[in-house]
Amino acid sequence: MAKKVVIKDIVQDALDTSIQQISGYDATFLYAESPTSPMHVATLTIVEGSLKFEDFREILASKLHKIPKFRQRLLNVPLNLDYPYWVDDPNFELDLHLHRIKLPDPSNWKTLRELTSALFSNSLDLRRPLWSVSFIEGLDDIPQVPKGSVAIVTKIHHVMVDGVSGVGIMGVLFDKNEKNQEKEPEKPKPFEPDPLPDELSLLLKSGYSFIKNPLKIPKMVSETAFSFLKGTAAGKLRGKQKQLHKAPVPKTIFNGSISPKRTWGTAILSFERINTLKKLMEVSINDIILTICAGAIRRYLQERDKLPLQPLVANVPISIRVKDSKLELNNQISNMFVQIATHIEDPIERLEFIQEQTLLGKTRHNAVGAKTLAKMADSVPFGLANLAAGLYSRYNIKELHRPPFNVTITNVPGPRGMLYLKGHKIVSIFGLTPVVDGFGLIIAAFSYNGQISITTTSDAKTMPDADKFSRYIREAANELEKVIQKRGKKKNTVAKIKPKSTSFFSALRRYLKKNPSLTKKYKGLYKIQVRLENTEQHWQLDLTKKEGLLRKKDVAKPKATLQISDENLYKLYKGKVLLEELKIQGRIKLQGNEKYTEKLVQFIAEFLAR
């Protein structure tokens, strides 16, 4: 007997919010899926000691309830009229996702890399939960890998995770405590999948979503336009606008069609070593990593006589997650495009160029707003975007235009301390990332337990010798370290140079004498802390008395402190940068009472606008 259709039930299903729809940004990873471009991410994890497969399976089964999407699959809306929904898979079986493999002979690092590449090259079944785990035994003869160790290759579709949420999954699967070796895993919780929604319910749900947000596209356009104008205002006020892309993006060997076979290699660097270079040069960890990668790319292309005159442009993903959202399994990232100075031979000049580019990129990115950028994808109908992606790939449209960027370089901060799996140490973690037609090279830096692994993923056509490129990364790091240390020694031997910001303080002292009334308006005791090459200067700004006082002296208990580098303070004084611009970029740090930090900023702004 046919089931009676009850309108009330259908409407309730349409209003039901228990099933989650993927976002427009998540959907882009479905658009890009093709036979040559599986869109999953992966990790290769080396686990020390003789972890048994049965124990690992038991641990995995006991934690599935903590990662609900591991037992969910995507359900398409009829006719692809809207983005798919995550639904419980009524046919979920753990053993369809867990595989046990013996490393073929010869048991060495090259064989493990080739096996991992082969596993990574295979697509996930989009009809099932979008993950798989391969448990690899037989690593005993690999140098630098402890005897009895196993390797675990975990693949998860990019529609489900980004780098940060991937780290969140590690926090569920692995332990921070070595003592859990004797602890029995929890018993697997029974899985009672919710019934699948019918097609009519999905159509009504999508219709309701559109009715609820009829002005989504106009609103998004207006927000974007306003934010863009805000982002360009700073440059207009200075009379000139610095551009991130002064030269057109060159076409390189990384921007052609790719093959289905993946290649990858990795270079392991000490985090302390990278952090030391960061401190010496007063840049970010990301700037150092970009510079190292740029050095390797420059050498790789130069050896093949394929190095363009223009600098390559890197797509640098930026996490827009709020704190404590690591286990929200979706993509919360935006993108920044950075020229990586492959046209510059000197490593320090390359680093300085890249730092300037990343600071400019952050200014624009923060002004426009990452959330606004992420909303753009939600305004594109799923079926239309899916069709467009297919046509783009099928008709090789990438050959008709310059690429928007050449390479993706991503940096994901991982766990700082040692992780364990049933008491066994997690020795190393390497990240593999998807490549697509037109973008055949992606470099992923991942920090874990005092190490940074810089892993290159490509394909056999674009970069058949990924191991050689990894060597270039190590050598680029050595070269950068050498020239930075050499420069540091030279600086220690030369006579002290008068700080550039001296002119700022001289002018500020004169300004105070001419405007004694400012002490009443900005009353308070302040400190300006200036970072020099190898030391700091502390300036006391005393506006508590009738006549303001400025002198080179530390302040024990200032109401507010402003920290800035000598170079940036000089640029600020000369009008080469704006105060608000430095704040957005994080090149000014403010400490103290909020009321007084605001007063200090206003005082300096008034002085600069004199």
N, C-alpha and C positions, 0 to 999 in steps of 0.2 A: 504494500500500500504506500502510495506517495506521501511524503512528509508534508504536513499542512504548513503553508507559509503564513507566518504571523507578522503583520506589518510592524507591530510594536517591537518584536524581537529584532527585526532587521534594523530598525532605527537605533535600538540600544547597541547593537553590534557596531553600527557606524560611529556612534559616540564613544565607544569603548577606547580608552587610552592605554590599556594594559599591553598592547602590542606596539612595538617601537618601529617607527619608520626611519630609514636611513636618511641622512642629510644630503643636500646637493653636493657638498664637497666629498662625502663618502662615495657618492655615486660616480664621481669622476674616475674612480679606480675600477668601477665596473665598465664604464665606457671604454677604457683603455685596454681591457682584457682582450687578447687575441691569441691565436695559436703560437705566435712567436713571442708574445709578451704576457706571460702569466703575471698577474698583479698581486703576488704575495710577497711578504717579507719573511725573513728566516733568521734563526740564530744557530750557530754551531757552538755547543757547550761541551767543554772537556771536564769530565767528572773523575776525580782521583779515587783510586781504590776499587775493590771488586764489587761494585754495585750490581746486584742481580736483576735480570729483566723482570722476574716475577715481583720483586719488591718495588721496582719502579712502576709497574703496572698498577699495583695496589695503591701506591701513593697517588698516582694520577687519578685513579677512580675515586679516591676518597676526597679529592678536591674539586671535582667537576661542578659540584653545586655552588662553589664560590665564583665560578666563571660561567654564568648562565648561557652566554653566546656560544660556548663550546658544545651545547646541545641544541642549538637553534640553527635554522637555515633561512635563506631568503625566499620570500614568496612574492612573485611578481603580480602587480595589478593588471587586470585584463587589458590587452592592447597596449601595454606599457604606457598608460596614460599618466602614471605618477610613479614616484620612487617606490622601490620594493619595501616590504616589511620584514622584520625579524619575527619568526614564529618557531614554536617548539617543533622539533623533528620527531614525529611519532615513531620513526623507524631507527632512532639513534642506537648505534652499537659502537662501543669503545674500540673494539678490535678492527673496525673498518678504518680507524684513524691512527692506530698504533702498529708499527712495523718493527720487526727484529731482523737485523742485518749483520752479517760477518764481513769485516773489511777484507777485500780480496788481497791476494799476494801480488807484489811484495808489500808488506805492511810498513808503509812509510808515509811521510807527510804528503807527498805528491799524490799517492793513491787516495788518501783521505780527502784531499782537496778535489780530486776528480770525482769521487763518489758523491761528495757534497754538491758539486756542480750539477751532476746528473740528477740528483734528487730535487735540487732547486729548479731545474729546467722543466720539470713536469708540473702541469697545471693541477690545481685542486678541483674537485668535482663540485660545480656550483649548485648541484641538486642536494648537497649534503652540508652539514656544518663545515665551515670553511677553515679547517686546520688539519694538520697531520703531524705526527711525531715519529721519527726513525731512531731506534736505539741501536747503536753501532758498537759491536764488540771486536776484539782482536787488534788492539792498538799497542801491544806490548813492545814492538820493535821500533816505535817512532821515537827518535831522540827528543829529549826535553819533555816527554810525556811520561808521568809515573807509571810503572808497571801495573797492569791490571785495570788501567783506566778505561772508561767508555766515552763515546761521543754521542751527543743527542742533538739531532737536527730537528728543530721545530719550525714548521711553516704555518703562517697565519695570513689570511687574505688581508690586503691593505684596506679593504672596505670596513674591516673590523677594528684595526688598530693603527696608531701612529707610533713613533718611537717612544714617547713618554708612557703611553698606556701599555706598550710592550714591556717596559720596565716594571710597570705595575703588576703584570702577570707573573713576572719573575718573583715578585714579592709574595705571591700566593703559592707558587709551585716550590720555591726554595725556602730554606730556613736561614735565620741569622745565628742560630745556636747549634754548635757542634754536638751538644749533648742529646740531640733528638735521635741519635742512632739507635738507642735502645727503646725509644718510644714507639709503641704500635700505632700505625696510621688509623685515623678514624674510619669507621665502617662507612662504605658508600651510602649516601642517602638515596632512598628510592626516587626514581624519576617518573613523575606523573605529568606527561605533556598535556598542555591545554589543547582543546580541539582546534583544528585549522578553520580560519574564517572562510566563508564561501565567497565566490566572485562578486556577487551582488553587494555584500557587505563591504568588500574592498573598494568597489566603485563608489558607493555612498560615502565611505570614509574619506576618500580622496575629494569627492565633491564638497563635502562639509568643510574640509581643510581649506579648499579654495574660497568658499563662501566666507569663511571666518577671516581670511586674509586677502580680500579682493584688491587692496591697494599695496600689496607686497612689492610689486615691481616698481610702481611710481615712487613709493617711499624709499626703496633701496637706491634708486637712481638719484633722488634728491639728497639723501644722506651722503652718497659717494661724491656728488658734485660739491656739496658744501665742504666735506672733509678735504677734498683735493685742493680747493681754493685756500683753505686754512693751511694746508701743507706747503703751498707755494708762496704764501704771504711773506714769510721770513726772508726768502731770497729777494722778493720784489722790494722789500724795505731797504735792503742793502744795495739795491741798484743793479744787482747782477744775480743770476740764478745759477748755482752750481748744478750740473747735471750728472746723474749717475752713468748715463750712456753718452759720452761725448763722441764716441766713434760707433759706427754700426757694428752689430754683433757679427763676427766673422763666421764663416762656415768651415767646419773642421772635419777630420776623419771620424770624430765622435758623433756626427750629426747625419749619418746615413741610415740605410735600412739595416736591421739587425737580423741575426740568425736565431733559431730556437735554442741553441746550445749556449749555456752560461759558462763564463769563466770568472774566477775570483782569486784574489790574493790578499794577504794581510801583512801589515808591519806593526810590530808591537813596540811602543815607546813608553818610557817612564813618565808618569803624570808629574812627578816632582821636577823632572827635567824641563817639561813644557811649562810648568808653573813658574820656574825660575826665570826662564826666558821672558815670560809674560811680565814679571815684576821688573826685570831689568829694563825692558822697553816701554813699560807703562801702557800696555795694550791689553786686549782680552785674550783668553784662551782660544777663542774662535779665530781671532786675527792670526795667531801663531799657526793654527791648524790650516787655515786657508793659505797662508804663505808657504808652508811646507808642501801642501798639495800642488800649489801653483808651480813651485820649483820642479816637482816631479813631472808635471804635465809639460812644462816648458822643455825639459830635457827629452822627454819621450817624443814630442813632436819635432824637436830640432834634429834628433838623430835620423828621423825619417824625412827630413827636409819638408815638413808640413806645418811649420810654425807660422801662423799669420802675423802680419805686422801689427794688427790691432790686438788689444788685450782680449783674452777670452772672458766670457761672462758666466759666472756661476749662479745657479739657483740655490739660495741658502734658506731652507725651511726654518721657520720660527714657531715655537710652541706658543699657543695662546690659551693654554689651559690655566685655570685658576688652581689655587692650592687645594690639595686633597681630592683631585679629580682623576688620579692616575688609572683608577679602575673603571672609569667610564669608557667602555670599549667603542671608540669611534675615532674620527680624525679631528683634532683641534689644532690645526697648523695653518700658518699663512706663509707667504714666500717673499723673500727679498732678493733682488738681483744685484750682484756685485761684480765689478770688473776686478779680475784677480791678477792683474799686472804681469801677465806672461810675456809682455814685451820688454820687461825690465830685467836686466841680467843680475844686478847687485841685489843680494837677498834682503839687506836692510832697507834699501830704497823700495823694494817690492813690498816689504812689510808696512812701511810708512804709507805707501800708496793705498794698500788694502785697508789699513786702519781708517784713512780718510773716507774711503768708499763705504765702509760699513757704518761709520758714524752718519754719513749723509743718508744712507739707506734707512737707518733707524729713525732718523728725524722724519723722513717722509712716511715711513711705516707707522710710527706712533701718531703722527698727525692725522693720517687718513683713518687709522683705526683698523686693527686686524679683524675685529668682528665684522666691520662693514665689508671688508674684502671677502671674508668667508661667506657672507650672505649672498654674494653675487651668484654663486653656483646654485643656490636654492631657487633662483628665479628662472632657471632654464628647464623646460619640460623634459622629463626623463626620456621619453620615446624619441623626441627630436634630437636631443644630445647624443643618444645612443646611435641613432642613424648617422648623425654627422661624424661621429668618431669612426664608424665603420667605413664611410665613404672616404674620409681623410686617409685612412690606412690603405684601402683597396686601390685608390687611384694615385697613391704616392704623391699627395699634394704637398708634402713637406719639401719636395724638390723645387717647388715653384716660388718659395720665399725663403728669406733668411730665418734662421732659428731665433726664438726669443732669448735663448741662452744656450750654452754649449755643454755644460756639465752640472750635475747636482752634487753639492758637498754639504753633508748634514752632520751635525755634532749632537749626540745624545748623551747626556750625563747619566751614568748608571750607578749602581750601588757602590758606595765608597769602601765598605768593609767586605770581608770574606763571606760568601754564601755557602750553604751546605745542602746536601740532598741525602736525607737519612744518615747524617753524620759524615758523609763523604764531601771533601772539599770541591767546590767549583773552581777549577784551576784557571780557565780562560773562557771568555765569551766573545764571539765574533758575529757581527751583524751583516746579513746579506740583504740587498734591496733590489727592487725590480727595475729593469730598463725597458724602454719602448722604442719603436721606430722614431728616428730623428734625435734620440737622446740615449746613446749607447754606452754612457759611462756615468756611474754614480759612485761617490766615495762617502763611506759612512765611518765617522769616528765615534767610538764608544768607550767610555771610561768605566773601569771596574777595578776595585781593590788595588789602587796605586798604578794601574796600567791604562794606557790608551791604545786601543787597537784601531788602526786606520785601514779599513777593508774596502777594496775596490771590487765592484761588480760590473761586469761587462758581458760581451758575448764573443764567440769564437771568431766572428768576422771582424768586429771592431777592435778587440784587443785580445789576440790569441795568447799573448805572453804577459798575462796579468802578474805572474810571479816576478818578472823583470821590473814591472812598474812599481811593485811593492818595494823592491830593492832601491829604486829611485827615491821613494818616499823616505826610507831610512837615511839615504845619503843626503837628501835635501835637508832633513832635520839636522844631520851632522854639520852640514855647511852653514846653516843658519846659526846654530849654536856657536860654531867656531868664530864667525865674524862678529857676533854680538859680544862674545867674551873678549875678543881682541879689541873691539871698540871700547869696552869697559875699562880695559887696562890703560888704553891711551888717555881716557878721560881722567883716570886717577893720577896720571903723571903731569898733566898740564896745570897751569896756574888757574886759580879760581877766576871765573868770569862773572862780571856783574850781571845779576838777574835782569831779564828783559822787563819784568814787571815793575822795576824800580820807578820807571816813568809814571806808571799808574799811581803809585803811592805818593810821589812828589806832587802830582796834579791834585790828588785827593786832599792832601794836606793844605794846599793853597785854597781849594774849594771850601774847606771847613772854616778857614780864617775869614773868607769873604762872606760866608753865610752862617753866622752864629745862631740864627734862629732854628737851624736844623736840629739842634740838640733837643729842643722842646718837642719837635714833631716826631723824632725817632729815638727818644730817650731810651738808653740801655747800654750795657757793656757787651761788646762784641769781639769776636776773634776772626781774623782772616788767615787761614793756614795755606801757605803756598808751597807746592811740591817742586823742588829743584831736581837736578840730575841725581845727586847722591845724598841729598839732605832736605831739610824743610826750613822755611822761615815762618815765624809767627808774628803777626801784627795785631796790636791792641787798638781797637777803635772804641774810645771812651766818650760816649755821648750822655753821660750822667750829670755833667757839670755845665756851667754857663757857656764855657768855651770848649768846643769839641777838641779831643786830643787823639792824635794818631802817632803811634811809635812802635818800633820793632821790639816787641816784648811778648812773652807768653802770658796767657790769661788763665788764672786758676779756675774760676767759675764764671765763664761767659754765659750770657743769656742765650746767645746763638753763635754758632761757628759755621763759617763758609770755607770749604776745602776746594782748592782748584790748583791746576798745574801752572807753573810760571809761563809756559808757552800760551796756554789758553787765556790767562789773565791779560797777557800782552795783546793777543788777538782781539779780546773783548774791548780793551782800551782803545785800540786802533780802529774799531768798527768793522773788523773782518768777520766777526761772528756776533750773533745776538745773545743776550742773556737767556732768553727763553729757549733758544736753540740749544745752548749748552745744558740747560736743565732737562730738556727732552732726551738728549743724548746720554745723560748720566755723567757728564764731564764736570758737573758741579755737585758737590755733596753738602747737604745742610743738616746740621745737628742742633738740638736744643728745643726750647719752648716754641711751639708752632707760631704763636703770636709774634715772637721776636724774630724768628727766622723770616717771616713775611716782612717785618719791618726792615730787616737788614737787606733783603732783596730789593725792596722798594727804594731804600736809600741809595743803593748802588745804581739802580736804574735811573733815578733822578740825577745822580752825578754824571752818568754817561750821556744823558740827554741834555746836558747843560748847554 
